[in-house]
Every structure is written in structure tokens, then in C-alpha cells.
Amino acid sequence: MKKIIAAFISSIFIISAIFAQTTVSSQGHNEDVTYIAPCNNENQEDPFFWTGGKDGFLIKWNINNDQGYHYQVSDYEIKMVAVAPNNRDIAVYESDGGAVNRLSVWDWTTCTRKYVKRFRDSITSLSFSAKGTYIICGTASVDGTVFIKTLGGQVVDLIRTPTGIVSYALTSDTEKNAAMYSPSGNLSYYDISAGGKLKAKIGVTQGLHQSVLIGNMTMLAGINENVIYIHAATNGKLISKVAATNPMILSSKNDDNLYYLEDNNLGTYTLKVIEKIDNKTVSQPKVLKTFKGPRGKTAITTGKKLGYRIILGGKDGAIYINNIDMSETPIILNSFSQNNYDMILDMAPYNSDFYFLTASKLYQSSYDSGRVNGLGANPGGNRIIPYNDNVILWTKDSKENIILFDYKNQKNEVLYAPKSSVQMVRIFEDKMVIIESNSLVNIYDFPSKTLENVYTGAGIQDAVICSDGKLYVAKSYATEPRSPLICVDPVTKETVPMKVSGNVAFGLSTKDKDIYLVCVQSDRSSKKTVVEKYNTSTNITTPILRISEEDSNAFTYLEYPVLYTNIGKENIRSCNLLKKKNFSFNRGASIPFKIAQNGNRVVILNKDGSISWYNATMSQIVANWYLTTEGDWYEI
């Protein structure tokens, strides 16, 4: 196993440098493959390529075997990937599809993030200049294209007039000139060595997507409304117009010919080529081969050409590779990646061991024994809570029943049938707190088997019952009463706002009279996320950790005197509240999702469904485990 470098927190301000390791396996992505980026030397003997996914993973694949180097660079979807000419620097566009539009630049050889750039508008194109000096970002803003120095991350003003929205951009080999396609129907050429002077603006077809310059930048190809258009790049003349069924362009700037894939939505794909004859003419489309492949929820989503091969990615995260040659009979498209692991959805401590839940089964295991004990089929749920000698199963963001699972007798009991989507379920002794649709807090009493609505409001995030028997609800400050934390008397329903500042509170943990919580504080000038302690008796708030950005998915987990939190997203911090000592657990290939402790043994559930084992007082990973589809542990 590779050694990893420890990250240490010396104060309440978090150092954001990331040190981690990849994992090597043939497993594909957990969700849609969103982008494929070939290496920059497709003719080498041992070519490779990167894939980005909706799961936030970047995977570098060796084409001569089925092994990929996996690393999760984001907890958001990867929209685009660009690889520098040195095949070392990787630029990644991450987005939540809304307000978050982030460019992160990575050194792949060390899996370290070099810098991050945040954009107000979405990024519409992403590429490196020919020598790798600049990263070129087209944006959906009036200003348009942004040039960033690859070394250092400084934004440079190479084009001083707004380019408008650009969906494709590249430079000449000398990096003195740049060509850009705008969906408004223009192919523009700039002299970026002389203040970005506009040299020419050529009219072409509007609204093209999957645009690419081929044939040594002599032709522009793109798709609009199931029609492929090919224009002369020098004067904009339309060379060819070809109807196609759900076409996907596979060619890159290095190709003379246009390779593309057609999809009939019934599991049949056709690989075709339009060959360049000269700078003014092209051939009619030629069918190279037909594939029988995935459809529906597993259909092909993206593809690229790499040398004499095509690389394809599917909705289920699978990767496919096939040669570019002719075949008169249909070819079965077999997956290059393999699904060998069963994703762990949740976990919880139990006696001296831990429960582990997958979509199909409930398991009991521990690091020290290494044995996996199957406790029975999952009766329904993606979250688990131990209760006496049974477990409670519920499904986040769903109206599925909350179930008491007696796995010893293989019996299920429906405790509650939610009327709306469930966001949170917590247990405090003999009471279960249930949050529905971010607007209702219900309490289920186990002895009487009764359920009561205790609080109704808007923007509810979390709720706990403290030692005083009161219910404390974390919510948005924007809703009445004007506080991100309120106290509710479960009997009288009296509501009292607590003296806590912030736009929204969440991630609650409690011990005695103290509540540990996460608050996001944001205004026009600054954003910060704070982990703090609030004493319900004295109304005093004490900060513990903070970062200068918004982290709406942070949590706290209390194993007194240690408070754990994933504030900052990249790793989990251990904060000893008595000794005032903090440190970070080194992360593996995936971003940590949840933590649990049992004695001196700590286990972190990662977003890819793997687990990482630690000793409670040490930052180093003891082991990274995946659960195989056969129900055994596999150590990376």
C-alpha cells in the first residue's frame, strides 16, 4: 500500500492542502460517465485516457489492461476535463448545475489540487493551449473567454474585448493565435500575442454543439438538431450537411476525418466516418461497423476517438473500448470496466463490531476480525440506525416506510409510513425524531408506539433532543422565528429562538447541555462555515473550526471528548475538546461521507461505497476496504 502524507490542523483555521492516493481497480464510475479526455500522444505504445463522472471521480485508464487509477476530485458532477500537453496537469470543471461553477487544476502525479477558480456563470468550453501555457475557459457570460496561466493560476488579459459565449476554443501550435466558435454562429480568429486583436470573424451555422476543428484546422464540424454540419474554416462555406440519428462526434483536433456514432435508442449503435478529400470537399458518410450495446438506463452518454480506437462511457458508469475497423456483422459491445464491488450505503457501530448496509444486504463485521457476517436481505432502506438488538432502516429523500428490522428472526415491522420525503431520522433513547420535507418534525415514542407532530416550519435541516428533554431544531435564519437554532418544548409546543448567528444551521450533535452544530454565515462580502458549540444553559457560543467558504454538507459526529467533522469536504477532522488538539484523517481515493467509532477503532465510509479504517488517535489510514459482490472484503 502506498504511504500517504498527513495533513494537520494547528488552529481553528483549516489548512486546505490535500494529500491522498489513488486506488487501482477495474471498477467503472458509480454514476454517468460525463466526459472522456484522451492522452496527448495517442500513437504511443501504451496509451491512456481519463474519464470524468457524475460521481465526481476522475479515472486514468491504461488502454492495454482493464485497470484504472481512481481519485475523487469533487463532490459535484464533473462536466468537462482538459489534459495539458505534459499529461500531468488536469483541469476539471465541476458544477451542481446551478450556483456552483468551479474550475480545479490538479497535478495528477501527486493527486494534489494546485488551485481553484470560481465562476459566476457556467463554463461552456475548457481546453489547454497548444504548449500548455494557458487554460482557456469559455463562459456563459458577456465577457466570454477567460485565459488562466497554468503555472500559478493567474487570470491574464490576452483578449481585451469581450468574446461573448464561446463553446469551443483552441490555439495554434505557437500559441500566438486562437480560434473560437460561438453558438451565435461565428468562427473567430484572434492574435493573442498582440493584445487579442480580432483577425477575422466568419459566419457559420448557429447553435452547433460538440464542435471540433479537424483536418489541421481547415474544417469546423458540429451538430444541430440531428444534423452534422461541416464548414470550411477559412471562409465559412458549408461543405457538407448530413442527417444523423442522435449523433455523437468522436474526433478531436488531431484527426483529418470526422468519426461519429449514431444511436437508435434501442441498443444499436453505428460507427461512421466522413473522410476529408481535400480542403474543400469530404466524402459521403461510410458505415464502419454496428454495435449491439447498452440501452435505457445504461445507454452510451459520451465518447472520444483515441488513435485507432473509440472510447465510450455509459449512464451506469461503464467504460467501453473498440477498434476502428470495418465489420459487416454487428459487434457485441462488451464493457472494458468491471463491476466487482458492492457499494456500502451506510454503517453504524454495534457492540464491538459495525453494521454495514448495501442495497441488497445487511452485514456485520470489524477490522480486527476481518470476517463478514451476512445478517439478511435488506428489506428496504439506504440508512441504518441500531436500536437495542435490532436495526431501523429508512430511505433518505424518499417516502419509503421506516422499518424495524429484527434480523435474528428475519421479521420486519413498519414503524411509520411517511406522508412526504424523509430528510433525517435520529434516535434519542426511546424516542425517534423524524424530519419530513424540511418542514415537519415528528417524534415517535417506542414504548407507546405513537407518533406526534412537534414542530412545523420552513427550512428545517436537523433536530436533536437534549438532556433537558427539549427538542432543538436547526433551520434557516430566513424563516420565522429569526434564528438558525430554536428550542421547542415537545409538550407545550412553545418555541424559543436561540442566540446563534448564521444564515442556516445543520449537522447537530449533543451531550448534556451542549449542542455542536455547523453554521453557514454569508453576505455580499464574505462567506464562511463554522463548527461551534452552543451551551443551552448559558447561551454562550464557542467556535471550534471554520473555513472561508460555504460548505452546506458538513456534519458533526460526537464521541466525547472527540468531535469529528468533515468541514471543508476533503477529509474528516478529529477535534479533542478537552485537550484542544486537532488533526485530519488522511483520505483515500474517495471523499469521506460518514464516520463511526467503536472503542479505539474508527471507520470512515467514503462516497464511492468503500471504507477506510483508522486508529482513533492517528491520521494514517490503517486499511482501505471494498466489499465485493460475493460479500467479502477486498483490501486496496
HUZI-V162801 format. One record per residue. N is the residue number from 1. PHI is phi in radians with two decimals (999 if undefined). OMEGA is omega as a letter, one per 40 degrees, with the letter a starting at -180 (NA if undefined). Layout:
# HUZI-V162801
n = (N N)
phi = (PHI PHI)
omega = (OMEGA OMEGA)
This chain:
# HUZI-V162801
n = (1 2 3 4 5 6 7 8 9 10 11 12 13 14 15 16 17 18 19 20 21 22 23 24 25 26 27 28 29 30 31 32 33 34 35 36 37 38 39 40 41 42 43 44 45 46 47 48 49 50 51 52 53 54 55 56 57 58 59 60 61 62 63 64 65 66 67 68 69 70 71 72 73 74 75 76 77 78 79 80 81 82 83 84 85 86 87 88 89 90 91 92 93 94 95 96 97 98 99 100 101 102 103 104 105 106 107 108 109 110 111 112 113 114 115 116 117 118 119 120 121 122 123 124 125 126 127 128 129 130 131 132 133 134 135 136 137 138 139 140 141 142 143 144 145 146 147 148 149 150 151 152 153 154 155 156 157 158 159 160 161 162 163 164 165 166 167 168 169 170 171 172 173 174 175 176 177 178 179 180 181 182 183 184 185 186 187 188 189 190 191 192 193 194 195 196 197 198 199 200 201 202 203 204 205 206 207 208 209 210 211 212 213 214 215 216 217 218 219 220 221 222 223 224 225 226 227 228 229 230 231 232 233 234 235 236 237 238 239 240 241 242 243 244 245 246 247 248 249 250 251 252 253 254 255 256 257 258 259 260 261 262 263 264 265 266 267 268 269 270 271 272 273 274 275 276 277 278 279 280 281 282 283 284 285 286 287 288 289 290 291 292 293 294 295 296 297 298 299 300 301 302 303 304 305 306 307 308 309 310 311 312 313 314 315 316 317 318 319 320 321 322 323 324 325 326 327 328 329 330 331 332 333 334 335 336 337 338 339 340 341 342 343 344 345 346 347 348 349 350 351 352 353 354 355 356 357 358 359 360 361 362 363 364 365 366 367 368 369 370 371 372 373 374 375 376 377 378 379 380 381 382 383 384 385 386 387 388 389 390 391 392 393 394 395 396 397 398 399 400 401 402 403 404 405 406 407 408 409 410 411 412 413 414 415 416 417 418 419 420 421 422 423 424 425 426 427 428 429 430 431 432 433 434 435 436 437 438 439 440 441 442 443 444 445 446 447 448 449 450 451 452 453 454 455 456 457 458 459 460 461 462 463 464 465 466 467 468 469 470 471 472 473 474 475 476 477 478 479 480 481 482 483 484 485 486 487 488 489 490 491 492 493 494 495 496 497 498 499 500 501 502 503 504 505 506 507 508 509 510 511 512 513 514 515 516 517 518 519 520 521 522 523 524 525 526 527 528 529 530 531 532 533 534 535 536 537 538 539 540 541 542 543 544 545 546 547 548 549 550 551 552 553 554 555 556 557 558 559 560 561 562 563 564 565 566 567 568 569 570 571 572 573 574 575 576 577 578 579 580 581 582 583 584 585 586 587 588 589 590 591 592 593 594 595 596 597 598 599 600 601 602 603 604 605 606 607 608 609 610 611 612 613 614 615 616 617 618 619 620 621 622 623 624 625 626 627 628 629 630 631 632 633 634 635 636)
phi = (999 -1.19 -1.43 -2.18 -1.61 -1.32 -1.88 -2.22 -1.76 -1.70 -2.69 -1.36 -1.61 -1.60 -1.41 -1.68 -1.09 -2.05 -2.20 -2.76 -2.36 -1.47 -1.95 -1.99 -2.85 -1.64 -1.17 -1.45 -1.32 -1.44 -2.39 -0.90 -1.37 -1.82 -2.75 -2.19 -2.19 -1.21 -1.17 -1.65 -2.47 -1.19 -1.65 -1.21 -1.21 -2.17 -1.24 -2.53 -2.70 -1.93 -2.16 -1.97 -2.34 -1.10 -1.38 1.44 -1.56 -1.98 -2.18 -1.76 -1.85 -1.59 -1.26 -1.59 -2.57 -1.78 -1.73 -2.16 -1.66 -1.72 -2.66 -1.54 -1.60 -2.72 -1.70 -1.88 -1.20 -1.48 -1.63 -2.51 -2.39 -2.25 -1.97 -1.20 -0.99 -1.40 1.01 -2.07 -1.46 -2.16 -1.81 -2.25 -1.70 -1.97 -2.73 -1.64 1.45 -2.42 -1.36 -1.60 -2.33 -2.29 -1.84 -2.04 -2.04 -2.15 -1.65 -1.16 -1.17 -2.07 0.92 -2.01 -1.46 -1.42 -2.94 -2.29 -2.16 -1.85 -2.04 -1.27 -1.95 -1.20 -1.55 -1.82 -2.71 -2.58 -2.79 -1.70 -1.19 -1.00 -1.71 1.48 -1.23 -2.23 -1.81 -1.90 -2.04 -1.39 -2.29 -1.51 -2.30 -1.10 -1.15 1.40 -1.39 -2.08 -1.83 -2.16 -1.18 -1.04 -1.54 1.83 1.45 -1.33 -1.36 -2.07 -1.66 -1.43 -2.15 -1.52 -1.91 -1.03 -1.55 1.32 -1.18 -2.16 -1.91 -2.74 -2.64 -2.74 -1.98 -1.22 -1.04 -1.43 1.15 -1.52 -2.22 -2.35 -2.01 -2.43 -1.80 -1.93 -1.06 -1.23 1.85 -2.25 -1.95 -1.96 -2.09 -2.16 -1.65 -1.43 -1.53 -2.30 1.34 1.31 -1.08 -1.29 -1.56 -2.83 -2.28 -1.98 -1.37 -2.42 -1.10 -1.36 1.15 -1.26 -2.22 0.99 -1.13 -2.75 -1.63 -2.15 1.07 1.00 1.13 -1.69 -2.39 -1.88 -2.09 -2.94 -2.16 -2.60 0.94 1.05 -2.25 -1.63 -1.93 -2.20 -1.99 -1.24 -1.31 -1.53 -2.32 1.43 -1.05 -1.31 -1.56 -2.67 -2.41 -2.20 -1.27 -2.58 -1.66 0.79 -1.28 -2.29 -1.30 -1.85 -1.28 -2.16 -1.09 -1.43 -1.65 -1.50 -1.85 -1.78 -1.72 -2.62 -2.08 -1.86 -2.29 -1.58 1.16 -2.12 1.58 -2.03 -2.12 -2.12 -1.59 -2.26 -2.41 -1.94 -1.59 -1.38 -1.63 -2.66 -1.25 -2.12 -2.43 -2.37 -1.42 -1.27 -1.02 -2.07 -1.38 -1.63 -2.88 -2.08 -1.94 -1.77 -2.51 -1.24 -2.53 1.09 -1.27 -2.08 -1.09 -1.17 -1.97 -2.74 -2.87 -2.61 -1.63 -2.35 1.10 -1.72 -2.17 -2.02 -1.99 -2.23 -2.27 -1.98 -1.12 -1.60 1.58 -1.33 -2.02 -2.23 -2.33 -2.59 -1.32 -1.58 -2.65 -1.69 -2.57 -1.44 -1.87 -1.04 -1.82 -1.36 -1.51 -1.63 -1.25 -1.34 -1.45 -2.27 -1.74 -1.84 -2.00 -1.80 -1.20 -1.41 -1.59 -2.80 -2.69 -2.86 -1.23 -2.60 0.86 -1.70 -2.01 -2.40 -1.51 -2.32 -2.01 -2.00 -1.12 -1.85 -2.68 -1.83 -2.16 -2.22 -2.84 -2.70 -1.20 -1.18 -1.52 1.28 -1.43 -1.99 -1.96 -1.30 -1.73 2.44 -1.18 -1.17 -1.34 2.37 2.62 -2.14 -2.34 -2.36 -2.40 -1.15 -2.55 0.94 -1.73 -2.06 -2.30 -1.83 -2.00 -2.53 -2.10 -1.17 1.04 -2.62 -1.69 -1.11 -1.07 -1.56 -2.06 -1.67 -1.84 -1.60 -1.26 -1.16 -1.87 0.92 -2.15 -2.08 -2.30 -1.35 -1.47 -2.79 -1.81 -1.05 -1.58 -2.56 -1.09 -1.62 -1.75 -2.68 -2.31 -2.29 -2.11 -2.28 0.99 -1.80 -2.23 -2.04 -1.67 -2.19 -1.88 -2.03 0.85 0.94 -2.46 -2.26 -2.07 -1.93 -2.11 -1.74 -1.74 -1.14 -1.02 -1.65 0.96 -2.07 -2.16 -2.35 -1.36 -1.80 -2.61 -2.23 -2.98 -1.94 1.22 -1.29 -1.97 -2.83 -2.77 -2.40 -1.83 -1.57 -1.12 -1.46 1.43 -1.50 -1.67 -1.97 -1.97 -1.63 -2.71 -1.42 -1.15 -1.20 -1.78 -1.28 -1.24 -1.32 -2.77 -1.35 -2.42 -2.24 -1.89 -2.15 -1.40 -1.09 -1.54 -1.52 1.18 -1.13 -2.06 -2.25 -1.27 -1.63 -1.48 -2.17 -1.71 2.43 -1.34 -2.75 -2.11 -2.95 1.09 -1.45 -2.38 -2.52 -2.60 0.93 -1.70 -1.78 -2.08 -1.78 -2.59 -1.96 -2.18 -1.74 -2.11 -2.47 -2.54 -1.16 -1.69 -2.76 -2.36 -2.71 -2.11 -2.20 -1.68 -2.53 -1.94 -2.08 -1.61 -1.24 -1.52 -1.71 1.08 -1.74 -1.86 -2.12 -1.25 -2.06 -2.47 -2.70 -2.31 -1.63 -2.79 -1.56 -2.28 -1.45 -1.98 -1.24 -2.34 -2.18 -2.48 -1.85 -2.23 -0.91 -1.61 -1.82 -1.90 -1.85 -2.66 -1.83 -0.93 1.68 1.31 -1.40 -2.69 -1.80 -1.76 -1.87 -2.09 -1.40 -1.25 -1.55 -1.52 1.00 -2.05 -2.20 -2.69 -1.85 -1.32 -1.08 -1.62 -1.58 -1.30 -2.03 -1.22 -1.17 -2.01 -2.75 -2.29 -2.53 -2.26 -2.49 1.18 -1.63 -1.74 -2.01 -2.23 -1.98 -1.56 -1.66 -1.17 -1.54 1.52 -1.57 -2.25 -2.14 -1.72 -2.48 -1.48 -1.09 -1.87 -2.25 -1.46 -1.25 -1.28 -1.40 -2.86 -1.94 -2.15 -2.05 -1.63 -1.33 -1.17 -1.53 1.51 -2.09 -1.41 -2.19 -1.63 -1.43)
omega = (i i a a a i a i a i a i a i a i a i a a i i a i i a i i i i a i a a i a i i a i a a a a a a i i i i i a i i i a i a i a i a a i a a i i a i i a a i i i i a a i i a i i i a a i a i a i a a i a a a a i a i i a a i a a i a i i a i a i i a i a i i a i a i i i a i i a a i a a i a i i i a i a i i a i a i i i i i a a a i a i a i a a i a i a i i i a i a i a i i a i i i i i a i a i a i a i a i i i i a a i a i i a i i i i a a i i a i a i i a i i i a i i i i i i i a i a a a i a i a a i a i a a a a i i a a i a a a i a a i i a i a a i i i i a a i a i i a i i i a a a i i i i i i i i i i i a a i i a i a i a a a i i i a i i i i a i a i a i a i a i i a i i a i a i i i i a a a i i a i a a i a i a a a i i i a i a i i i a i a a a i a i a i i a i a a i a i a i i i a i i i i a i i i a i i i i i i a a i a i i a i a i a i a i i i i i i i i a i a i i a a i a i i i i a a i i i a i i i i a a i i i i i a a a a i i a i a a i a a i a a a i i i a a i i a i i a i a i i a a i e a i i i i i a i a a a a i a a i i a i a i i a i a i a i a i a a a i i a i i i i a i a a a i i i a i a i i i a i a a i i a i a i i i a i a i a a a i i i a i a e a i i i i i a i a i a a i a i a i a a i a i i i i i i a a i a a a i i i i a i a i i i i a a i i i i i a i i a a a a a i i a i a i i a i i i i i i a i NA)
